[in-house]
Amino acid sequence: MSKKTKAFLYNLAGFILFFVPTWAICTNVLGMDGFLPKLIALVVSIFLSPKFQFMKTAEGEKIFMKWLFLKGIREVK
């Protein structure tokens, strides 16, 4: 699997890990229905999920991560 594909799958997994619980809380606990819980879960997930990016460097292909709760940019090994 290429590093570009891995970066995409990491982004997807990070998004889903925040989207599903937020959506479930909005629908089941808060009693919302319709489009609003999905919209709230989308916005929360976009801001809270880590961002992964594939880059070609002089040393080769690498994946980097930036997250709201961690300072700076980190390399994923």
C-alpha positions as CSV (number, residue, x, y, z in Angstrom):
1,M,0.0,0.0,0.0
2,S,1.4,3.4,-0.9
3,K,2.0,6.1,1.6
4,K,-0.5,8.3,-0.2
5,T,-3.2,5.7,0.4
6,K,-2.2,5.3,4.0
7,A,-2.4,9.0,4.6
8,F,-5.9,9.0,3.1
9,L,-7.0,6.1,5.3
10,Y,-5.6,7.7,8.4
11,N,-7.6,10.9,7.7
12,L,-10.7,8.8,7.1
13,A,-10.2,6.8,10.3
14,G,-9.5,9.9,12.4
15,F,-12.6,11.6,11.0
16,I,-14.9,8.6,11.6
17,L,-13.6,8.3,15.2
18,F,-14.9,11.7,16.0
19,F,-18.0,11.8,13.7
20,V,-19.8,8.7,14.8
21,P,-19.8,9.4,18.6
22,T,-20.7,13.0,18.1
23,W,-23.6,12.1,15.8
24,A,-24.7,9.4,18.3
25,I,-24.7,11.9,21.2
26,C,-26.6,14.5,19.2
27,T,-29.3,12.0,18.1
28,N,-29.7,9.8,21.1
29,V,-28.8,11.9,24.1
30,L,-29.9,15.4,22.9
31,G,-32.9,14.0,20.9
32,M,-32.1,15.9,17.7
33,D,-33.2,14.6,14.3
34,G,-32.9,15.5,10.7
35,F,-29.9,17.2,9.1
36,L,-28.7,19.2,12.2
37,P,-27.0,16.3,14.1
38,K,-25.0,15.3,11.0
39,L,-24.0,18.9,10.4
40,I,-22.9,19.4,14.0
41,A,-20.9,16.1,13.9
42,L,-19.3,17.1,10.6
43,V,-18.1,20.5,12.0
44,V,-16.8,19.0,15.3
45,S,-15.0,16.2,13.4
46,I,-13.3,18.6,11.0
47,F,-11.9,20.6,13.8
48,L,-11.0,17.8,16.2
49,S,-9.6,15.1,13.9
50,P,-5.9,14.9,13.2
51,K,-4.7,15.9,9.7
52,F,-2.4,13.5,7.8
53,Q,-0.4,14.6,4.7
54,F,1.8,12.7,2.4
55,M,4.9,14.5,1.2
56,K,7.9,13.6,-0.9
57,T,11.1,14.7,0.8
58,A,14.8,14.4,0.1
59,E,14.9,11.3,2.3
60,G,11.9,9.7,0.5
61,E,8.1,9.5,0.9
62,K,6.8,10.4,4.4
63,I,3.5,11.0,6.2
64,F,3.2,13.9,8.5
65,M,0.5,14.6,11.1
66,K,-0.9,17.8,12.6
67,W,-3.4,17.8,15.4
68,L,-5.1,20.4,17.6
69,F,-4.0,18.7,20.8
70,L,-0.3,18.3,19.8
71,K,2.2,21.1,19.3
72,G,3.9,21.2,15.9
73,I,4.0,18.7,13.0
74,R,5.0,15.1,13.6
75,E,6.2,12.4,11.3
76,V,4.2,9.2,11.3
77,K,6.4,6.1,11.1
